[in-house]
Amino acid sequence: MKENNSITVILDIKNQDVWEEIKNAISSVEGFHVCDKALRVQNPGTYDLLVMEIGDEPQKDIQFANTLKTSGIARDIFFTSSNTNPDILIEALRLGAKEFFIQPLKKEEVKKALLKIKGQKEGKKGEGDSVKKGKIINVFGSKGGVGTTTVAVNLAISLLELEGSPSVAIVDLKPVFGEVPVNLNIEPAFSWLEITKNISRLDPTYLMSILYRHSSGIYVLPSPTELTDLAISPQPLATLLKFMQTMFDFIVIDSGQSLDQISQAITTISDKIFLVCVLNLPCIINLKKLLDTLKKLGCPDDEHIGIIANRFHRNSDISLKEAEESLKKKISWSIPNAYKISMSATNQGKPVCTIAQGTEIGKKFKELAHTFSLNNNGKMHGGTLKKTEKGIFPLSSFFGQRKV
């Protein structure tokens, strides 16, 4: 069991004997917790210390460690290797590795290095983290055909208009045949699959060479355009998103409606989750199941999960009040029904908020985006929009005391 104030350590060591030696050394020093290796497969998490073994491909191992450090997944790094090539040592030190243990290991050297890390952490208590961390906004459909992609794309575009000109990226998380490029009328050459297959290469230059910059200013990372037999692990995708947080103020994710292994892992690292629905019985039933599932998965607190009623009509068979009573949760926002405008925008490959700025639906997307703002430290907080329709509360209610 991990103690609240313990220093978390993740081991990436292939040699089982070395793994055991390192773990025993760490266990002998009070205040450290070695995480189960299985945790890293599902979710990279955030660790105080990464201990990595440099193997037969030293450049690849060092580059991957750099990715984990830059993205904030690992704060400090120890390397160990049986290779005594001085060039490898120099490269590791350039990366900022705290220690480099030549094998065979000397337990006292490891313990001494751990005590140093412990002392440094205790001395830094209360200090802020200087690493930029953008917010992951996960847009998830309660059912197919409810307009999840439309909401995600228009939210991403509208976020660009916030004060401070934030940087925005949109990621199409659907395993294949995502619709974000169609909605933006673009034909990207690459997808996130290229990055996950080469995650050890991930750095700012490589990422920007993969992303597609739309004319609006948002950066697009599409889903694969072809079926693939490659088994996709959640870990590299989660690593990619954490890395993107160091480069963008907002990362909007179009998760579609499939709650597969990848989606489950990504929801656990999302800062905000918006569930898109329409007011009909099948959607409400799915939404109730989805809310229960997210709770069981240990997703963000309930206040960080919002419901968006898309294609809302005042004369719907199911009213907002009835839906809220059934869900036992407030519907956070409503997007008015404007089918012709939405279809026209999709067919033109242009966002609704761009071609219909003066319409009610165009204004709603902009108001939705303006419930997020950036202060001078690049941190997000809620907006202060007034309460609108009965039962509809602004998203600012997610970030603090509800104002009514």
C-alpha positions as CSV (number, residue, x, y, z in Angstrom):
1,M,0.0,0.0,0.0
2,K,1.4,3.4,-1.0
3,E,1.7,5.9,1.8
4,N,0.4,9.4,1.2
5,N,3.7,11.1,1.5
6,S,5.9,8.4,0.1
7,I,8.2,8.9,-2.9
8,T,6.8,6.9,-5.8
9,V,9.2,4.9,-7.9
10,I,8.7,3.1,-11.2
11,L,11.2,0.5,-12.5
12,D,11.8,-0.1,-16.2
13,I,14.4,-2.8,-15.9
14,K,14.5,-5.9,-18.1
15,N,17.1,-7.9,-16.2
16,Q,15.1,-9.6,-13.4
17,D,18.1,-10.0,-11.1
18,V,18.9,-6.3,-11.4
19,W,15.2,-5.5,-10.9
20,E,15.2,-7.4,-7.6
21,E,18.4,-5.7,-6.5
22,I,17.1,-2.3,-7.1
23,K,13.8,-3.0,-5.5
24,N,15.5,-4.4,-2.4
25,A,17.7,-1.4,-2.1
26,I,14.7,0.9,-2.4
27,S,12.8,-1.1,0.2
28,S,15.6,-0.7,2.7
29,V,15.1,3.1,2.6
30,E,12.1,4.5,4.5
31,G,9.7,6.8,2.6
32,F,9.8,5.1,-0.9
33,H,7.1,3.1,-2.6
34,V,7.9,0.9,-5.7
35,C,4.8,0.9,-8.0
36,D,3.6,-2.4,-9.4
37,K,4.9,-2.8,-13.0
38,A,1.3,-3.5,-14.2
39,L,0.3,0.0,-13.4
40,R,2.5,1.3,-16.2
41,V,0.8,-0.8,-18.8
42,Q,-2.7,0.7,-18.1
43,N,-1.7,4.2,-17.3
44,P,1.7,5.9,-17.1
45,G,0.7,7.8,-14.0
46,T,3.0,10.3,-12.4
47,Y,6.1,9.2,-10.5
48,D,8.8,10.9,-8.4
49,L,11.5,8.7,-9.7
50,L,12.1,6.5,-12.8
51,V,14.9,3.9,-12.6
52,M,15.6,2.7,-16.2
53,E,18.0,0.1,-17.5
54,I,19.9,1.0,-20.6
55,G,20.0,-2.0,-22.9
56,D,21.1,-2.9,-26.4
57,E,19.6,0.3,-27.9
58,P,20.9,3.0,-25.6
59,Q,19.8,6.0,-27.7
60,K,16.2,4.6,-27.8
61,D,16.1,4.1,-24.1
62,I,17.6,7.5,-23.2
63,Q,15.2,9.2,-25.7
64,F,12.2,7.4,-24.1
65,A,13.3,8.5,-20.6
66,N,13.6,12.0,-21.9
67,T,10.0,11.8,-23.1
68,L,8.8,10.7,-19.7
69,K,10.7,13.4,-17.9
70,T,9.6,16.2,-20.3
71,S,6.0,15.2,-20.1
72,G,6.1,15.2,-16.3
73,I,5.4,11.5,-15.9
74,A,8.8,11.0,-14.2
75,R,10.3,13.9,-12.2
76,D,13.8,12.4,-11.7
77,I,15.7,9.6,-13.4
78,F,18.3,7.0,-12.4
79,F,19.9,5.0,-15.1
80,T,21.7,1.6,-14.7
81,S,23.6,-0.3,-17.3
82,S,26.3,-3.0,-17.8
83,N,27.6,-0.9,-20.7
84,T,30.5,1.3,-19.6
85,N,30.7,3.3,-22.9
86,P,31.5,6.9,-21.7
87,D,29.4,8.3,-24.5
88,I,26.3,6.7,-23.0
89,L,27.1,8.1,-19.6
90,I,27.6,11.6,-21.0
91,E,24.3,11.4,-22.9
92,A,22.5,10.3,-19.8
93,L,23.9,13.2,-17.8
94,R,23.0,15.7,-20.5
95,L,19.4,14.5,-20.1
96,G,19.6,15.4,-16.4
97,A,19.8,12.0,-14.9
98,K,20.5,12.2,-11.2
99,E,22.5,9.0,-11.0
100,F,24.1,6.3,-13.3
101,F,24.7,3.0,-11.7
102,I,27.2,0.7,-13.4
103,Q,26.4,-3.0,-13.1
104,P,27.0,-5.0,-11.0
105,L,25.2,-2.7,-8.6
106,K,26.6,-1.5,-5.3
107,K,23.7,-1.3,-2.8
108,E,25.2,1.4,-0.7
109,E,25.5,3.7,-3.8
110,V,21.9,3.2,-4.6
111,K,20.8,3.9,-1.0
112,K,23.0,7.0,-0.9
113,A,21.4,8.3,-4.1
114,L,17.9,7.6,-2.8
115,L,18.6,9.5,0.5
116,K,19.7,12.4,-1.6
117,I,16.5,12.4,-3.6
118,K,14.5,12.2,-0.4
119,G,16.3,15.2,1.1
120,Q,15.8,17.2,-2.1
121,K,12.0,16.5,-2.1
122,E,11.7,17.5,1.6
123,G,13.5,20.7,0.8
124,K,11.1,21.5,-2.0
125,K,7.9,21.0,-0.1
126,G,5.4,23.8,-0.9
127,E,7.2,24.9,-4.1
128,G,5.2,25.1,-7.3
129,D,5.7,22.9,-10.3
130,S,7.3,25.0,-13.2
131,V,6.3,22.5,-15.9
132,K,3.5,23.7,-18.0
133,K,0.5,21.5,-17.8
134,G,-2.4,22.1,-20.2
135,K,-5.9,20.8,-19.5
136,I,-7.3,17.7,-21.1
137,I,-11.0,18.1,-22.0
138,N,-12.5,14.8,-22.9
139,V,-15.7,14.9,-25.0
140,F,-17.5,11.5,-24.9
141,G,-20.7,10.5,-26.6
142,S,-23.4,8.7,-24.6
143,K,-24.5,7.1,-27.9
144,G,-23.6,7.1,-31.6
145,G,-24.9,10.0,-33.7
146,V,-25.4,12.5,-30.9
147,G,-22.9,15.0,-32.3
148,T,-19.9,14.3,-30.2
149,T,-17.4,15.3,-32.9
150,T,-19.4,18.5,-33.7
151,V,-19.2,19.5,-30.0
152,A,-15.5,18.7,-29.7
153,V,-14.5,20.5,-32.9
154,N,-16.4,23.6,-32.2
155,L,-15.3,23.8,-28.6
156,A,-11.6,23.5,-29.7
157,I,-12.1,26.3,-32.3
158,S,-13.9,28.5,-29.8
159,L,-11.2,28.1,-27.2
160,L,-8.8,29.9,-29.5
161,E,-10.7,33.1,-28.9
162,L,-10.1,33.2,-25.2
163,E,-8.0,36.0,-23.7
164,G,-4.3,35.3,-23.9
165,S,-4.6,33.4,-27.2
166,P,-4.2,29.9,-25.8
167,S,-2.7,27.1,-27.8
168,V,-5.2,24.4,-28.6
169,A,-5.0,20.8,-30.0
170,I,-7.7,18.4,-30.9
171,V,-7.1,14.6,-30.8
172,D,-9.4,12.2,-32.6
173,L,-9.3,9.2,-30.2
174,K,-11.4,6.9,-32.2
175,P,-9.4,3.7,-33.1
176,V,-10.1,4.2,-36.8
177,F,-12.2,6.3,-39.2
178,G,-12.5,9.4,-37.0
179,E,-14.6,12.3,-38.3
180,V,-12.6,15.3,-37.1
181,P,-10.7,15.7,-40.4
182,V,-14.1,15.6,-42.3
183,N,-15.5,18.3,-40.1
184,L,-12.5,20.4,-40.8
185,N,-12.1,19.5,-44.5
186,I,-8.5,18.4,-44.1
187,E,-6.5,15.4,-45.3
188,P,-3.7,14.9,-42.8
189,A,-0.8,12.6,-43.7
190,F,-0.3,11.1,-40.3
191,S,-2.2,10.0,-37.2
192,W,-1.5,9.2,-33.6
193,L,-0.7,5.7,-34.6
194,E,2.7,6.8,-36.0
195,I,3.6,8.3,-32.7
196,T,2.5,5.3,-30.6
197,K,4.6,3.0,-32.8
198,N,7.6,5.3,-32.3
199,I,6.9,6.6,-28.8
200,S,10.7,6.6,-27.9
201,R,11.2,9.3,-30.5
202,L,8.6,11.7,-29.0
203,D,9.9,15.2,-28.5
204,P,8.6,18.6,-29.5
205,T,10.1,18.5,-33.0
206,Y,8.7,15.0,-33.8
207,L,5.3,15.8,-32.4
208,M,4.9,19.1,-34.4
209,S,6.0,17.2,-37.6
210,I,3.0,14.8,-37.1
211,L,0.4,17.4,-36.1
212,Y,-1.7,19.1,-38.8
213,R,-2.2,22.9,-38.3
214,H,-5.7,23.9,-39.4
215,S,-6.2,27.3,-40.9
216,S,-8.1,28.3,-37.7
217,G,-5.0,27.8,-35.6
218,I,-5.8,24.6,-33.8
219,Y,-3.5,21.6,-34.2
220,V,-5.1,18.3,-35.2
221,L,-4.0,14.8,-34.4
222,P,-6.3,12.4,-36.3
223,S,-7.1,8.8,-35.7
224,P,-5.7,6.1,-38.1
225,T,-7.4,6.1,-41.6
226,E,-6.8,2.4,-42.2
227,L,-7.6,-0.8,-40.3
228,T,-4.5,-2.2,-38.6
229,D,-3.7,-5.5,-36.9
230,L,-1.4,-3.7,-34.5
231,A,-2.5,-4.2,-30.9
232,I,-2.7,-0.6,-29.5
233,S,-1.8,-0.3,-25.8
234,P,-3.2,2.6,-23.7
235,Q,0.2,3.4,-22.3
236,P,1.8,5.1,-25.3
237,L,-1.4,7.1,-26.0
238,A,-1.5,8.3,-22.4
239,T,2.2,9.2,-22.5
240,L,1.5,11.1,-25.7
241,L,-1.3,13.1,-24.1
242,K,0.7,13.9,-21.0
243,F,3.5,15.1,-23.3
244,M,1.1,17.3,-25.2
245,Q,0.1,19.0,-21.9
246,T,3.6,20.5,-21.8
247,M,3.0,22.1,-25.2
248,F,-0.6,23.2,-25.3
249,D,-3.0,25.0,-23.0
250,F,-5.9,22.9,-24.0
251,I,-6.1,19.4,-25.5
252,V,-9.7,18.5,-26.6
253,I,-10.3,14.8,-27.2
254,D,-13.1,13.4,-29.4
255,S,-13.5,10.0,-27.7
256,G,-16.5,8.9,-29.7
257,Q,-18.7,6.5,-27.7
258,S,-16.7,3.3,-27.3
259,L,-15.6,2.8,-23.7
260,D,-12.7,0.4,-24.6
261,Q,-9.5,-0.1,-22.8
262,I,-7.9,3.0,-24.4
263,S,-10.8,5.2,-23.6
264,Q,-10.9,3.9,-20.0
265,A,-7.3,4.8,-19.5
266,I,-7.6,8.2,-21.0
267,T,-10.6,9.2,-18.9
268,T,-8.6,8.7,-15.8
269,I,-6.1,11.3,-16.8
270,S,-8.7,13.8,-18.2
271,D,-9.1,17.1,-16.3
272,K,-12.7,17.5,-17.5
273,I,-15.1,15.0,-19.1
274,F,-18.1,16.2,-21.0
275,L,-20.8,13.6,-21.8
276,V,-22.8,14.5,-24.9
277,C,-26.4,13.3,-25.2
278,V,-29.7,14.1,-26.8
279,L,-33.0,14.1,-24.8
280,N,-34.4,10.7,-25.8
281,L,-34.9,7.6,-23.8
282,P,-32.1,5.4,-25.3
283,C,-29.6,8.2,-24.6
284,I,-30.7,8.8,-21.0
285,I,-30.5,5.0,-20.3
286,N,-27.0,4.9,-21.8
287,L,-26.0,8.0,-19.9
288,K,-27.0,6.5,-16.6
289,K,-24.9,3.4,-17.3
290,L,-22.0,5.5,-18.4
291,L,-22.0,7.7,-15.3
292,D,-22.0,4.5,-13.1
293,T,-19.1,3.1,-15.2
294,L,-17.0,6.2,-14.9
295,K,-17.5,6.2,-11.1
296,K,-16.4,2.6,-10.9
297,L,-13.3,3.4,-13.0
298,G,-12.2,6.0,-10.5
299,C,-12.5,8.9,-12.9
300,P,-12.3,12.5,-11.7
301,D,-14.8,13.6,-9.1
302,D,-18.4,14.0,-10.1
303,E,-18.0,17.7,-10.2
304,H,-15.5,17.4,-13.0
305,I,-18.0,15.4,-15.2
306,G,-20.5,17.5,-17.1
307,I,-23.4,16.6,-19.3
308,I,-24.1,18.5,-22.5
309,A,-27.6,18.2,-24.1
310,N,-27.0,18.6,-27.8
311,R,-29.7,19.4,-30.3
312,F,-31.9,20.7,-27.5
313,H,-35.4,21.7,-28.2
314,R,-37.7,23.3,-25.6
315,N,-40.6,21.1,-26.7
316,S,-38.7,17.8,-26.4
317,D,-40.8,14.8,-25.2
318,I,-38.3,14.5,-22.3
319,S,-37.7,17.8,-20.6
320,L,-34.5,18.9,-19.0
321,K,-36.0,18.6,-15.5
322,E,-37.2,15.0,-16.2
323,A,-33.8,14.0,-17.6
324,E,-32.0,15.5,-14.5
325,E,-34.3,13.7,-12.2
326,S,-33.7,10.4,-13.9
327,L,-29.9,11.0,-14.0
328,K,-29.7,12.5,-10.5
329,K,-27.4,15.0,-12.0
330,K,-27.7,18.5,-13.4
331,I,-27.4,19.0,-17.2
332,S,-24.5,21.5,-17.4
333,W,-25.1,22.9,-20.8
334,S,-27.5,22.8,-23.8
335,I,-26.7,23.3,-27.5
336,P,-29.8,24.3,-29.5
337,N,-31.2,22.1,-32.3
338,A,-29.9,23.6,-35.5
339,Y,-29.9,20.6,-37.8
340,K,-29.7,22.5,-41.1
341,I,-26.8,24.7,-40.0
342,S,-24.9,21.8,-38.5
343,M,-25.3,19.6,-41.7
344,S,-24.3,22.6,-43.9
345,A,-21.2,23.1,-41.8
346,T,-20.3,19.4,-41.9
347,N,-20.8,19.3,-45.7
348,Q,-18.6,22.3,-46.2
349,G,-16.0,21.0,-43.8
350,K,-16.2,24.1,-41.7
351,P,-17.0,24.5,-37.9
352,V,-20.5,25.7,-37.0
353,C,-19.0,28.5,-34.8
354,T,-17.2,29.8,-37.9
355,I,-20.0,29.9,-40.4
356,A,-22.9,30.7,-38.0
357,Q,-21.3,33.2,-35.6
358,G,-24.4,35.3,-35.2
359,T,-26.8,32.4,-34.7
360,E,-28.0,31.0,-31.4
361,I,-25.9,27.8,-31.8
362,G,-22.8,29.7,-32.8
363,K,-23.1,31.9,-29.7
364,K,-23.6,28.8,-27.5
365,F,-20.4,27.2,-28.5
366,K,-18.5,30.5,-27.8
367,E,-20.2,30.8,-24.4
368,L,-19.2,27.2,-23.7
369,A,-15.6,28.0,-24.5
370,H,-15.7,31.1,-22.4
371,T,-16.4,29.1,-19.3
372,F,-12.7,28.4,-19.4
373,S,-10.1,31.1,-19.0
374,L,-6.3,31.3,-18.5
375,N,-4.7,33.3,-15.8
376,N,-1.2,34.6,-15.8
377,N,0.2,31.2,-14.7
378,G,-1.5,29.4,-17.6
379,K,-3.9,27.6,-15.2
380,M,-7.6,27.1,-16.1
381,H,-10.5,28.2,-13.9
382,G,-14.2,28.5,-14.4
383,G,-16.0,31.3,-16.1
384,T,-18.8,33.4,-14.5
385,L,-21.7,33.1,-16.9
386,K,-25.1,33.6,-15.5
387,K,-27.6,30.9,-15.0
388,T,-29.7,30.4,-18.2
389,E,-32.6,28.0,-18.7
390,K,-34.1,26.3,-15.7
391,G,-32.0,23.4,-14.9
392,I,-29.0,24.5,-17.0
393,F,-26.0,25.7,-15.1
394,P,-22.8,27.2,-16.4
395,L,-19.7,25.1,-16.4
396,S,-18.2,27.4,-13.8
397,S,-20.1,25.3,-11.3
398,F,-17.6,22.5,-11.9
399,F,-14.7,24.5,-10.6
400,G,-15.9,25.8,-7.3
401,Q,-19.0,27.0,-5.5
402,R,-22.0,27.1,-7.8
403,K,-23.4,30.6,-8.3
404,V,-27.1,30.9,-8.9
